[in-house]
Amino acid sequence: MISAQFFYAGTCCTGCTVTGHAEYAEAGSDVVCAYATSAVQTIANLMTEIYQLPVLAEQDEDSATIVIRLTDQDASGNAARLFAGLELQLGELEKAFPACIHLEHMEV
């Protein structure tokens, strides 16, 4: 199962960790895993390369983990909007495939 944890300081999302495999199908043909990975990598690339926000984005293929976290305040508000978009996308995936992905909110 994919676990997506979104970390909040009050109402502000400060990061997320997405880990695991969907186990919907065999490796290489798992569309749920591909969808989740693509969504997370797109948001990470938007934050780091396009908007150049103060975030750290790391991927560890061995543990199937992607971490995106703010390293400083984002006065533009773009990080919050992008985290909200990612949470929305993964939430829709959770509704469609509840046995494959689970979202959590964590207060930090």
N, C-alpha and C positions, 0 to 999 in steps of 0.2 A: 504494500500500500504506500502511496505517496502521502507524506505528511508535510503540510505547509503551515508554518507558524509565522504569524504577523505580530511584530512587537510594537507596543504602543506606550508612549509617555503621555498620559492623559488622552487627548483626542488625536494626537500626532503620531502617525506611524513612523517609526525610526528604523525599520528594517524587516527583513524576512529571511527565513531559512526554509528551503524546500529540499526534502530528502526522500530517498527510497525509489521504488519501482511500482508501477501501477499493477503489474501482474495480470493485466487484462488478456494479453496474448504472449506468444514467445518473443524473446529478445529479437529486435530487428523488425518486428511486425506489430509492435504494440502501439496502436494509434493514440491511446490515452496518454501513455508516457511521452510520446512524441509531441502531442498537443501541449502538455504541461511544460516540457522542456523548452519548446519553442516560445511559449508565452513568457516564461521567466527570462530566457536569454534575450528576447526582444526588449523587455523592460530594462534589463541590465545594460544592454548596448545603448538604449536611448539615454539612460541616466549618465553613463560614463563617456560615451563618444559624441552624442548629439547635443545634449544639454550641458555636459561637463559639470555635473552636480557633485557636491562633496560626498561621494559615496565610495565604499569599497565593495567590489563585486569579485567573488571568488568561486571557482568551481573545482570540485574534487571528484573526478570520474570514478575512482576506486570506491568511494563511499556513496556515490550517487547523490551528492549534495551541492546545492548552489546557495550561497549566502550573499545577500545585498543589504548593506547597512549604511546609514548616514554616519559620516565622520565629523560633521560640523552642521550648524544650522543652515537651512536652505530658505533664504528670504524670499525667493521667487515663488515658492509654493509648488513648484513643478514636481519635486520628489513626492510630496503628499498625493498629488493627482495621479502620478504614475503608479505608486503603491496601491492606490484605490482602484485603478484600472486593472492591475494584476490580481488584486483580491476579487474583483468582480468576475474576471475571466475564469480564475480557478474555482470560484464559487459556483459558476454555471457548470463547470466540469464536474464538480462534486455532486450537484443535483442530478446530472445525467448518469454518473457512474459512482454512486455512493460507496461501493465496495472497493473502489480503486484509489480514492483520494479523500483526505480529511483536512479541513482547515481549522486552525485554532487562533484565538487572540490571546496574547500574553501581555500583561502589564509589566513594564520595566521601571 
